[in-house]
Amino acid sequence: YTEAIKRKKQWYQRRVRGTKGLDVGREQRADYKHIAKSLSRIAKAHLKLGDLDSAMTFYDKAITENRDAVILKERAEVVKQVKEREAKAYIDPAKSTEEKNKGNELFKQGKYADAIPFYTEAIKRNPQDHVPHSNRAACY
């Protein structure tokens, strides 16, 4: 089983490196649909290898060659995954607590409007914590 996984990964890596066919296709003046399909396959290989940024690049190139609904849909899925990855990377409960405490200090001083951005940042850093939501609501 692990040998099959290794072979599959090697196949994807070869697919990623194999852009020679694109060059030959362009020299032979191949249809843009075929070029876009090849670029889309390379993007899928990058996606399977977990390289979302390169997959996005190749999907963009494919869309430049031929604006196809299937390619646009696949690219939208990659965009969604990239946004989820960035959102997960932004979450940090420790920084959320720091921002909440800064907001609490301003709230105690009666500076409600100034406390709102700190509570908002705390919510972005830890969306699961309910306290900054209620603190921000109290500022309004």
C-alpha positions as CSV (number, residue, x, y, z in Angstrom):
1,Y,0.0,0.0,0.0
2,T,2.7,2.5,0.9
3,E,4.6,1.6,-2.3
4,A,1.5,2.5,-4.3
5,I,1.3,5.8,-2.5
6,K,5.0,6.5,-3.2
7,R,4.5,5.7,-6.9
8,K,1.4,8.0,-7.1
9,K,3.3,10.8,-5.5
10,Q,6.2,10.3,-7.9
11,W,3.7,10.4,-10.8
12,Y,2.4,13.8,-9.6
13,Q,5.9,15.1,-9.2
14,R,6.7,14.1,-12.8
15,R,3.5,15.7,-13.9
16,V,4.5,18.9,-12.2
17,R,7.9,19.0,-13.9
18,G,6.6,18.0,-17.3
19,T,5.8,21.2,-19.2
20,K,7.7,20.2,-22.3
21,G,4.4,19.0,-23.8
22,L,3.1,22.5,-23.5
23,D,6.0,24.0,-25.4
24,V,5.6,21.4,-28.2
25,G,1.9,22.1,-28.3
26,R,2.4,25.8,-28.6
27,E,5.0,25.2,-31.4
28,Q,2.5,23.1,-33.3
29,R,-0.1,25.8,-32.7
30,A,-2.4,23.5,-30.7
31,D,-5.9,24.7,-29.8
32,Y,-6.1,26.8,-26.7
33,K,-8.5,24.4,-25.1
34,H,-5.8,21.7,-25.2
35,I,-3.2,24.0,-23.7
36,A,-5.6,25.0,-21.0
37,K,-6.5,21.4,-20.2
38,S,-2.8,20.5,-19.9
39,L,-2.2,23.5,-17.5
40,S,-5.2,22.4,-15.5
41,R,-3.8,18.9,-15.1
42,I,-0.5,20.4,-13.9
43,A,-2.5,22.5,-11.4
44,K,-4.3,19.4,-10.2
45,A,-1.0,17.7,-9.7
46,H,0.2,20.6,-7.6
47,L,-3.0,20.4,-5.6
48,K,-2.5,16.7,-4.9
49,L,1.0,17.4,-3.7
50,G,-0.4,20.1,-1.4
51,D,1.1,23.1,-3.1
52,L,-1.9,25.4,-3.2
53,D,0.0,28.5,-4.4
54,S,1.5,26.8,-7.5
55,A,-1.9,25.2,-8.2
56,M,-3.5,28.6,-8.2
57,T,-0.8,29.9,-10.6
58,F,-1.4,27.1,-13.1
59,Y,-5.2,27.5,-12.8
60,D,-4.7,31.2,-13.6
61,K,-2.6,30.3,-16.6
62,A,-5.2,27.8,-17.8
63,I,-7.9,30.4,-17.5
64,T,-5.8,32.8,-19.5
65,E,-5.6,30.2,-22.3
66,N,-9.2,29.3,-22.3
67,R,-11.9,30.5,-19.9
68,D,-13.7,27.2,-19.1
69,A,-16.4,26.8,-16.5
70,V,-14.8,23.6,-15.2
71,I,-11.5,25.2,-14.7
72,L,-13.1,28.2,-13.0
73,K,-14.9,25.9,-10.6
74,E,-11.7,24.1,-9.7
75,R,-9.9,27.3,-9.2
76,A,-12.7,28.6,-6.9
77,E,-12.2,25.4,-4.7
78,V,-8.5,26.2,-4.5
79,V,-9.3,29.8,-3.5
80,K,-11.6,28.5,-0.8
81,Q,-8.9,26.2,0.5
82,V,-6.3,29.0,0.5
83,K,-8.7,31.3,2.5
84,E,-9.3,28.5,5.0
85,R,-5.6,27.9,5.4
86,E,-5.0,31.7,6.0
87,A,-7.8,31.9,8.5
88,K,-6.5,28.9,10.5
89,A,-3.0,30.4,10.4
90,Y,-4.4,33.7,11.8
91,I,-6.0,32.1,14.8
92,D,-4.0,32.5,18.0
93,P,-5.7,32.3,21.4
94,A,-2.9,34.0,23.2
95,K,-3.0,37.1,21.1
96,S,-6.8,37.1,21.3
97,T,-6.5,37.3,25.1
98,E,-4.0,40.2,24.8
99,E,-6.3,42.1,22.5
100,K,-9.3,41.4,24.8
101,N,-7.4,42.7,27.8
102,K,-6.5,45.9,25.9
103,G,-10.1,46.3,25.1
104,N,-11.1,45.7,28.7
105,E,-8.7,48.4,29.9
106,L,-10.2,50.9,27.5
107,F,-13.7,49.8,28.5
108,K,-13.0,50.4,32.1
109,Q,-11.8,54.0,31.2
110,G,-15.1,54.6,29.5
111,K,-13.5,54.7,26.0
112,Y,-16.0,52.4,24.4
113,A,-15.5,53.4,20.8
114,D,-11.7,52.9,21.1
115,A,-12.2,49.4,22.7
116,I,-14.3,48.1,19.7
117,P,-11.3,47.4,17.4
118,F,-9.5,45.5,20.1
119,Y,-12.5,43.3,20.7
120,T,-12.9,42.8,16.9
121,E,-9.3,41.7,16.6
122,A,-9.8,39.3,19.6
123,I,-12.8,37.8,17.8
124,K,-10.7,37.3,14.6
125,R,-7.9,35.7,16.5
126,N,-10.2,33.3,18.4
127,P,-13.7,33.0,16.9
128,Q,-14.7,30.3,19.4
129,D,-14.4,32.5,22.4
130,H,-17.7,34.1,23.2
131,V,-16.5,36.7,25.7
132,P,-15.1,39.3,23.1
133,H,-18.4,39.1,21.3
134,S,-20.4,40.2,24.3
135,N,-17.8,42.7,25.3
136,R,-17.9,44.3,21.9
137,A,-21.7,44.3,22.0
138,A,-21.6,46.1,25.4
139,C,-19.5,48.9,23.7
140,Y,-22.4,49.9,21.4
